[in-house]
């Protein structure tokens, strides 16, 4: 059995034993709220490891990047997690909430994950370059026939403004401007995007890669990827407990083989 596998099995047994013990004396309970992409890819499946390394107890709520920042600013969490650059997330909030202390926010980048463009299994289209995708998202291309598929309208399913995937795509393809597909299906959370694609043969879903793989949906191969930047965010300088969590999360991401962002 390979040494790395043995090490993982030993670590799993060690963490299983830790889970049966009371929390370490003096450990803080820290609430982390925000990006479901970040939560699903790193935080939730590795919570026990992060807690063991950092010595902190965590409460993790996967919602959306913008909601996480608002709750951090309101004192309802010790961390926000976002899956888009901090400035893009701030810009999306300023329209409705211009007077919040955004200047106090500090981002601690962790890693990156790829955005996926998912399609229904019955859809024969399997590739599109970003020029075509940009035309679809701007409302210029409206039929799957223009992508080599059936003569059916393209229904673009995506999280409404404020979600990390949406902000990331808007930032990289439209300079931060909102995209305006001809036949949109707007939803509140990323998990709803993949459900729409499962049920709607005309759908093009913009979602985190992990969700698309989990639901075994086909995706369009593109000529270059769109990457989401995953960051922890604090309000002001992190406490010792928060810094321990930041270090632990970065270590876990590196151990998972995810790209490191500095």
C-alpha positions in Angstrom: 0.0 0.0 0.0 1.5 3.4 -1.0 2.9 5.5 1.9 0.6 8.5 1.1 -2.5 6.2 1.3 -1.3 4.8 4.6 -0.8 8.3 5.9 -4.3 9.3 4.9 -5.8 6.3 6.6 -3.8 7.0 9.7 -5.0 10.6 9.7 -8.6 9.5 9.2 -8.4 7.2 12.2 -6.8 10.0 14.3 -9.5 12.5 13.3 -12.2 9.9 14.1 -10.8 9.7 17.6 -10.6 13.5 17.9 -14.3 13.8 17.0 -15.2 11.8 20.1 -13.4 14.2 22.4 -14.7 17.5 23.8 -13.5 20.7 22.1 -10.0 21.9 23.2 -10.1 24.3 26.2 -10.0 27.9 25.1 -11.0 27.1 21.4 -13.1 29.8 19.7 -16.3 28.9 17.8 -16.0 30.7 14.6 -18.8 31.1 12.1 -18.0 31.1 8.4 -20.6 32.2 5.9 -20.6 32.7 2.2 -19.7 31.0 -1.1 -21.2 27.6 -1.6 -18.4 26.9 -4.0 -15.7 27.4 -1.3 -17.8 25.5 1.3 -18.4 22.5 -0.9 -14.9 22.2 -2.4 -12.8 22.8 0.8 -14.6 23.6 4.0 -17.4 21.2 4.6 -15.8 17.9 3.5 -12.6 18.8 5.5 -14.1 20.5 8.5 -12.8 18.0 11.0 -9.3 18.3 9.7 -9.4 22.1 9.7 -10.6 22.1 13.2 -8.0 19.6 14.4 -5.1 21.6 12.7 -6.4 25.1 13.9 -7.7 24.1 17.3 -10.9 26.1 16.6 -14.5 25.0 16.4 -16.3 26.0 13.1 -19.8 26.6 12.1 -20.0 26.6 8.3 -22.9 28.1 6.3 -22.7 27.7 2.5 -24.9 30.4 0.9 -23.6 33.1 -1.6 -20.5 35.3 -1.6 -22.5 38.5 -1.3 -24.6 37.3 1.6 -21.5 36.1 3.4 -19.9 39.5 3.1 -23.1 41.2 4.4 -23.3 38.9 7.4 -19.6 39.5 8.2 -20.1 43.3 8.0 -23.2 42.9 10.2 -21.2 41.0 12.9 -23.0 37.8 12.3 -19.9 35.8 11.3 -16.2 35.8 11.9 -15.4 35.0 8.3 -17.0 35.4 4.9 -15.9 33.1 2.1 -16.0 34.3 -1.4 -15.4 32.7 -4.8 -14.6 35.9 -6.8 -12.1 38.7 -6.3 -13.0 40.8 -3.2 -13.3 44.1 -5.2 -15.8 42.5 -7.6 -17.9 41.3 -4.7 -17.7 44.8 -3.0 -18.7 46.5 -6.3 -21.8 44.3 -6.6 -22.9 45.3 -3.0 -22.3 49.0 -3.3 -25.3 49.6 -5.5 -27.8 48.7 -2.7 -25.5 49.2 0.3 -23.1 52.0 -0.4 -22.3 53.0 3.2 -20.9 49.8 4.7 -17.3 49.8 5.9 -15.9 47.9 2.9 -12.4 49.3 3.5 -12.1 47.1 6.6 -12.5 43.9 4.7 -9.3 41.8 4.3 -9.1 38.9 1.8 -6.9 35.9 2.3 -6.7 34.0 -1.0 -6.6 30.2 -0.7 -7.1 28.5 -4.1 -8.9 28.4 -7.5 -11.6 26.3 -9.0 -13.0 26.2 -12.6 -16.4 27.4 -13.7 -18.4 24.8 -15.8 -20.9 25.4 -18.5 -23.3 22.5 -18.1 -25.9 21.1 -20.5 -28.7 18.5 -20.4 -27.6 15.0 -21.2 -29.8 14.9 -24.3 -28.0 18.0 -25.7 -25.4 16.9 -28.3 -23.3 20.1 -28.0 -20.1 19.5 -26.1 -17.8 22.4 -27.0 -17.9 26.1 -27.6 -15.2 28.8 -27.6 -15.5 31.8 -25.3 -16.4 34.1 -28.2 -19.6 32.1 -28.7 -20.4 31.9 -25.0 -20.0 35.6 -24.7 -22.5 36.0 -27.5 -24.9 33.7 -25.7 -24.5 35.6 -22.4 -25.0 39.0 -24.1 -28.2 37.9 -25.8 -26.8 37.9 -29.4 -26.8 34.1 -29.8 -30.2 32.7 -28.9 -30.5 29.2 -30.4 -28.5 26.0 -29.8 -28.4 25.7 -33.7 -25.8 28.5 -33.6 -23.6 26.1 -31.5 -24.1 23.1 -33.8 -27.1 21.7 -31.8 -30.9 21.5 -32.3 -33.0 24.5 -33.3 -34.1 25.3 -29.8 -33.8 28.4 -27.7 -30.9 28.6 -25.2 -32.1 29.0 -21.6 -29.2 30.3 -19.6 -29.5 29.2 -15.9 -27.4 31.1 -13.4 -27.3 32.5 -9.9 -28.7 36.0 -9.7 -26.2 38.9 -9.2 -24.1 38.4 -6.1 -23.2 34.8 -6.5 -19.5 34.1 -6.9 -19.8 32.2 -10.2 -21.9 34.9 -11.8 -19.6 37.7 -10.6 -16.6 35.8 -11.8 -18.0 35.2 -15.3 -19.2 38.8 -15.6 -15.7 40.0 -14.5 -13.8 37.9 -16.9 -16.0 38.1 -20.0 -17.7 41.5 -19.6 -15.4 43.6 -17.5 -17.6 43.4 -14.5 -20.9 44.3 -16.3 -23.9 42.1 -15.7 -24.6 39.7 -18.6 -28.0 39.7 -20.3 -28.9 36.4 -22.0 -32.1 36.4 -24.1 -33.8 33.6 -22.2 -32.5 33.6 -18.6 -33.5 31.4 -15.7 -32.3 33.2 -12.6 -32.0 31.2 -9.4 -31.0 32.0 -5.8 -28.2 29.4 -5.3 -25.8 27.3 -7.3 -27.4 24.0 -6.3 -30.6 25.2 -8.1 -28.6 25.7 -11.4 -27.8 22.0 -11.7 -31.3 21.0 -10.9 -32.6 23.3 -13.7 -30.1 21.7 -16.2 -31.2 18.2 -15.1 -34.8 19.0 -16.0 -34.5 21.5 -18.9 -33.2 20.1 -22.3 -32.6 23.7 -23.5 -30.6 24.9 -20.5 -27.0 26.1 -20.4 -26.1 26.2 -16.7 -23.3 28.3 -15.3 -22.1 26.5 -12.2 -19.2 25.4 -10.1 -17.4 22.5 -11.5 -17.8 20.4 -8.4 -21.6 20.5 -8.5 -21.7 19.6 -12.2 -19.5 16.6 -11.6 -21.5 15.6 -8.6 -24.7 15.5 -10.7 -22.9 13.8 -13.6 -23.9 16.5 -16.1 -22.1 17.0 -19.4 -20.2 20.3 -19.8 -19.0 22.3 -22.7 -15.3 22.2 -23.4 -14.0 25.7 -24.0 -10.9 27.2 -25.5 -9.8 28.7 -22.1 -11.0 28.2 -18.6 -12.7 30.7 -16.3 -11.3 30.3 -12.8 -12.9 31.3 -9.5 -10.6 32.7 -6.8 -11.5 31.3 -3.4 -10.7 33.6 -0.4 -11.4 33.8 3.3 -12.4 37.4 4.3 -12.2 39.0 7.8 -13.4 42.3 9.1 -10.2 44.0 10.2 -7.0 42.2 11.2 -7.6 38.5 12.0 -7.4 37.3 15.6 -5.0 34.5 16.5 -7.8 32.0 16.2 -8.8 33.3 12.8 -5.2 33.2 11.6 -5.0 29.6 12.7 -8.0 28.8 10.6 -6.6 30.6 7.6 -3.4 28.6 7.8 -5.3 25.4 8.3 -7.5 26.0 5.3 -4.5 26.8 3.1 -2.8 23.6 4.2 -5.8 21.5 3.5 -6.2 23.0 0.0 -2.5 22.4 -0.7 -2.8 18.8 0.5 -5.8 18.3 -1.8 -3.5 19.3 -4.7 -5.5 22.4 -5.4 -3.6 25.4 -6.9 -2.2 27.7 -4.4 -3.1 31.5 -4.7 -0.9 34.0 -2.9 
